[in-house]
Structure formats: C-alpha cells, structure tokens
Amino acid sequence: MNTVSAPYPPAARPTFYFIGVTTGQSSIMNVFPAWARFLGLDAEIRGIDLPLHADAAAYREVVSFIRQDPLSVGALVTTHKIDLFKAAHDLFDEIDPHARLMDETSCISKRDGRLVCHAKDPITSGLALDGFLPPRHFERTRAELFSMGAGGSTIALTWHLMQASRGSDRPSRIVVSNRSQARLDDIQRIHRAMKTDVPVTYVLAPRPGDNDAVLASLKAGSLVINATGLGKDAPGSPLTNAGRFPENGVVWDLNYRGDLVFLAQARLQAESRRLQVEDGWTYFLYGWSQVIAEVFAIDIPPTGPRFDEIAAIARRAAKA
C-alpha cells in the first residue's frame, strides 16, 4: 500500500510521508523509489490523504504519529501547509524562520530527537520561477503578478518576488485573489510583517468570473499563476473560458497532474495572446528534492549535472 490511514501503523523501516489530498495519484510514488536508489537512501514513501481543510484533530494526529514513531523520518506537506501549522505548531520542537513568518509547514524533519517544522516553498518556488522567467522580466516590462489562491504557495512566491535584493526586477503590482476572506486576511498580515514597498491588492473572488475581471485589468507581460489547487486537488479552473490572458504574459499552473483545465485554457490562447505557458513539473522537482535533502540530511544541488540526473530519473520514473 502506498497510502496509510489513521490510526497510523508503526513504520517497519525508515519511512517518509507525503501529506496531501490525492497522494496515490502523484508521480512521486514512482519517482521516490528511483531517487532513493540513486541517492543511496534506505527508505520508502507512504501517502497520507486528508480532506481539504480537515479537522484540527486530524492534523495533530498525523504530526503526533510522526513525532513518536522511531522509523517515521519526516514528511512533505502539500495543500494542508497552513491548516496543519495552525492546528499543530505547538507539537514541533523547532520552527524555522520562514515557517514562523508564513504560518505554514511544508516539510517535517527530525534532528537529534527534535521534531522540526520547515517552510521550504520560499526557496523551491523561487528556484522554479527564476528557472523559466525571462531575465529581468519585471524590470523590463513593469508587468504585474496575479496569483489566484492565497495559500502557502502564493505566500512563498510573493515573498520571493518582494525581496529588496531583486532591485527593480519586482512586479509593479501584485494581485492576490481567494474564494474566502480568511486566507486573504492571513496573507495580508504576512505581507505587512515583511514591510514590502510593492503595492498589493487583495481580491475576494468566490466565483471564477471575479478572477476573469482581474485578468482583464492586468498589464501586458504580467505573470498569472494558478495556485488554487483547482485542476489537481479538485476539478476545474479559477477562471471561466471567457477569461483573456494579458498579451505577452507568462502563465504558470502550479499543477502538473489532474484535469489541468487552467493549463488548457492558457494553451488555447498561447498563440493569439503570445503567452509563455508553464506547468508545475519543475515546481514538483524542486519542491520534492529540497525537502528530501532536508529530511535525509543530504546535499541535492538545485543546478548542475547531479540535479540534471535527478530530473532525468524523475521523468523516466513518472512515465513508468
């Protein structure tokens, strides 16, 4: 079995967990064993599926199990990053600065008997984005960023693009939309704590048509991101088919599997609107490889021949 359910059975060998919604459908279930062989890791992967916005008790049960089970070595958390942190942050012995700022858990590791909470997305999402974004894109175009979904991925990506170290290569404006107000309040609080000088607009968008309206207001060249989970964790898209992407825009679906409606919408307009369209595969690679490096205390460089080999192994395994 690739997935386990509560009450969680003790691990029989070193076990790394994937805490998500539909973990059995992820390519990581084939990729991790291939990576483990290449990296010399004596470990297996197990998925833990929880419903969207699960009860706090469910998140606490998962974290308590990993904390107490000797052969459970850590976990990657997706979709539940914010909810798990809110429900179970007191169960960690250590919380890294990014996790504390962003109120999220994307990685759980153990060090010298201590359970550690990490937020890896600020690093991994930045690596993925900078890997395909044209050089000095925002400096040259004065384009904007529109990210749909105010969860952990958008928090991380906006943090990355707001950094003063980027100089003038930052969005001229950031727009974040979400279906519920609570998430918008959370990300606004985090942005205030960052003391950024990048203008940010927060849009309550309970219907796809609300996001269409934002899309129509964007400057040419703007970056549009689907960070909602729609198309993977739930079917559909945050846009209607009437939504028009900005000319010369960059469109990024953080998903690489599922019905990928948003990705299909962008590809239909790619030629007429001169779009650069990207899926979530490199986001997958960086997200998983950097969490594995943390959990197993090994070095996995984000560039160079070793990373290229890891990427090649993943592509072969995912097709198997």
HUURLIN-V310619 format. One line per field, one symbol per residue. phi: phi as a letter, one per 30 degrees, with the letter a starting at -180 (. if undefined). psi: psi as a letter, one per 40 degrees, with the letter a starting at -180 (. if undefined). burial: + if it has 9 or more other C-alpha atoms within 8 Angstrom, else -. Layout:
phi = ???
psi = ???
burial = ???
This chain:
phi = .dbbbddddedcbebccccacbdddddddcdeeddddddiccabcbcbcbdehddedddddddddddcdecdclaccbiceddddddbdddddbbdeddddchbbcbcbbbhiccccbcceedddddddddcdeehedddchdccbccjcddddedddedddedddiddbedacbccadbdeddddddddddddhdcddbccbdbdbedddeddedcddeidccbccdidjbdbdjbdcddddcddeidccbcddbbjdhdeddddddceddchcccbccdddeddedddddeddchbcbddbjeddedddddddddddd
psi = heiiiihhiiheihhhihhadgdeeiddddddddddddefhgiiiiihhiihfiidddddddddddddhdeheaihhidedddddddedeeidhhidddddefihehhihhfehhhhihedddddddddedehihfddddefiihhhhhfadddddddddeehdeebefiidihhhiididddddddddddddefiehhhhhhhgeiddddddddeeiiieihhhhfdehecdiiaieiieehhiiifihhhheieiaefddddddddedddefihhiaedddddddddddddddefihhieiidddddddddddddde.
burial = --++------+--++++++++-+-----++++++++------++++++++---+-+-+++-++++++-+-+++++++++++++++++++-++--++-+++-+++++++++---++++++++++++++++-------+++--++++++++++++++++++++++--+--++++++++++++--++--++-++------+---++++--++++++-++-+-++++++++++++++-++++++--+-++++++++++++-+-++++-+++-++--+++++-+++-+++++++++++++----+-----+++-++-++--++--
